[in-house]
Structures are given as C-alpha cells and as structure tokens.
Amino acid sequence: MDEPLRPQPLDSNANATDDSVASRPIKDRYYLDLVTFLVEDRSSRVPKYHFESSEFFVPLLQEGDESVVTLEGITKDEFTLLLKVLFPRDLEIPRLSLKDCLFVMNLATKWNLSSAWACAIHYITLIRMHPLDMLELAQTYSEVELLRAAFVRMLRRTWIVSPDEANIIGFDLAIKVCRAQEQAVRIIRKTLEARNLVCVAASPFEKSGIVMEDSFWNELVGGVVSVDPIERLILARTYGVHELLKSALVDLIERPKSISLEESKRLGRETTFKLWHARLRYLFSFHRLPDTPYYLDCDIDYAAIVDEVFRDELEAMEVQGRKFRQISTTTKASVNSDAEGVKERATPSINLVFHGC
C-alpha cells in the first residue's frame, strides 16, 4: 500500500526572506534624507532635497550619509539665515528685511540654489515697498516675478502714474500701466453693479451741462463735431473754442475705449495724464445703495490683468532672467570642497528711490 502523502516542510530560509520583503517599509516621498552642516562652531541637520540639485553641494553630499559637510567663507548667522528661508520652523512666514533677501539671492546664485532664490523672491514681494522700487529690483536681478508684483502694486493704487513716475519708467510703459489700471477699475465697477451694491451716478462731465442753441453750435463749429475727439481737441486749442474743447474732453473721458499709446503721443504728456485721472474719476462716479456694507468687497485678479497687458514685458524679462542666472552661474568663483568655500559676488548697485508704499 502506498504511503499517504505527507506535507513537505517549508523552506524556513525562503519563508523568512519573503516575510522580510513583505514587512520592509516602502519609502514615502516624505521619507527625507538628512544632512549635517558645520559652520564655525554651529551644526545644523536639515533635509537634503534643497541641496541635491546644486552643482556646489552634489559632490559634498556624495561623501556619505553620516559625514558632516563643513562650510567655510560664510558665518554661522548667514548660513542660519539661508536655512530660515529654506526651512521655516513655524507656520508663520519669516520676517525678512530686504537686505536679508538680497543676501540669500546672492548666496543662491553662488551655490546654484534655485529654491533659495525663489523663496527670497517670494519674501521680497511681501515687503512694504514702493512699486517703482520693486520695478528697479526686477530690472536689476532680471526677475519676472518681481516685475509682475511691481505691476500688480501699481494697479492696486487709487491714483494713476504721476508725470514724475512716467519720467522714470518711460512714457510708453506708463501708458500701459494706466490702461491696465483702467481695465481693473472697469471690472470693479461692473462687478459692483451686477451685485446691486451701487448705482451709476450722473457723470461729473455730463454732456447735458453744455447748454447751447443748435443754431449757435452749428454756426460756431460747423461740421467739426464729426471729427474724432482728439482732432477736435487739437482744433479747439488751436482756435480757442471753449465748448468744442469741452465736448472733445467729455468724449475722451466717457468713451469705453482706452486711450492708446498713439493717441497719447498726439495729446502730449500733460493732457494724457490729466485725461487718465479724469477717466478714473468718471469710472468711480457711482453711489452706494442703501443698506449696503460700507466696505464694498470686490475680488479682482490683478495678476491676470498684468499677464494680459504686460505680456511682452514679462516674456522679455523671463528670457533675460534665464540668461542672467546662466551667466551668474558660469562666471561665479569656483569653489573646491577642500579650499576656500564661498566667495562673495559683488551685489548689484540698487538705489531705491521711494522707500515706502
């Protein structure tokens, strides 16, 4: 009689191997490798991920997980400032001065730390600063995000670009800012009207205020009324016709179409900026309806308006920024792991002219 089949003993080694594989934890994206830095007499242990794409740090990190990376040519407080930007300890945004941010940007350029650069730029956009100061920083460092932030701040103001500011940024760019600002105000007005929070008031430049007999008007200006308002304005000033001048200004103030750059050049700087100021006054000439909140909240995507109106400037700055950082990286002082450490790159000269909002 055949012997009954008996269960074969399992291979204990194979079983142990399978169990160990099954029980081995899978590294999650938040399983972070750490690195220890020693600067002067202060050691810091932080995640590696900000440093792993840096040409400067890659060879230092390859020396082993347990090794300590010693950095020279930088003080412990300066390195702590960099870590403060890259690894904020609290949920609150660190309070950094403009000087701190510029130092981190220069350090990021030397060490090829793109994340540190981006963080410093973000913190600069949070600092109270005049838009033209931020515009100068954007041009100095060829940084498109600072340029966008500068334009957004200009659009948020309740007044137009002044002639002095236009002299600084250029007449063409000043006209673009005025057009973008008017676009934002029109969105605000349309939104508030749609919510039945305001009603349009009588225009402060109402045409009905011009009281004239048709016969006298025709005798005075003839067929000139059919001419475009800018041509009428020029004719009125040439021949000293007050009512014709007033009619042309009313049309230019109340028309939905913005004043173009070509029209601005025909009008002249002084007249152009006076017209932009009057157009904004006209757009804001509405009454608050009863029982509406004192503060009329209206969320406007200023960044979208900036991206639309200043597309050429932003694209040019982005291209220039890539070239700027490429040149800065290839021409920076080379640093050997056993040599000098970090060498300071000359900071661009920045003369902030307004120092405020």
Buried (B, 14 or more C-beta within 10 A) or exposed (E): EEEEEEEEEEEEEEEEEEEEEEEEEEEEEEEEEEBBBBBEEEEBEBBEEBBEEBEBBEEBBEEEEEEEBBBBBBEBEBBEBBBBBBEEEEEEEBEBEBEBBBBBBBBBBBBBBEBBBBBBBBBBBEBEBBBBBBBBBBBBBBBBBBBBBBBBBBBEEEEBBEBEBBEBBEBEBBBBBBBBBBBBBBBBBEBBEEEEBBEEEEBEBEEEEEEEEEEEBEEEBEEBBEBEBBEBBBBBEEEEBEBBBBBBBBBBBBEEEBBEBEBBEBBEBEBBBBBBBBBBEBBBBBEBEEEBEEEBEBEBEBEEBBEEBBEEBBEBBBEBBEEBBEEBBEEBEEBEBEEEBBEEBEEEEEEBEBEEE
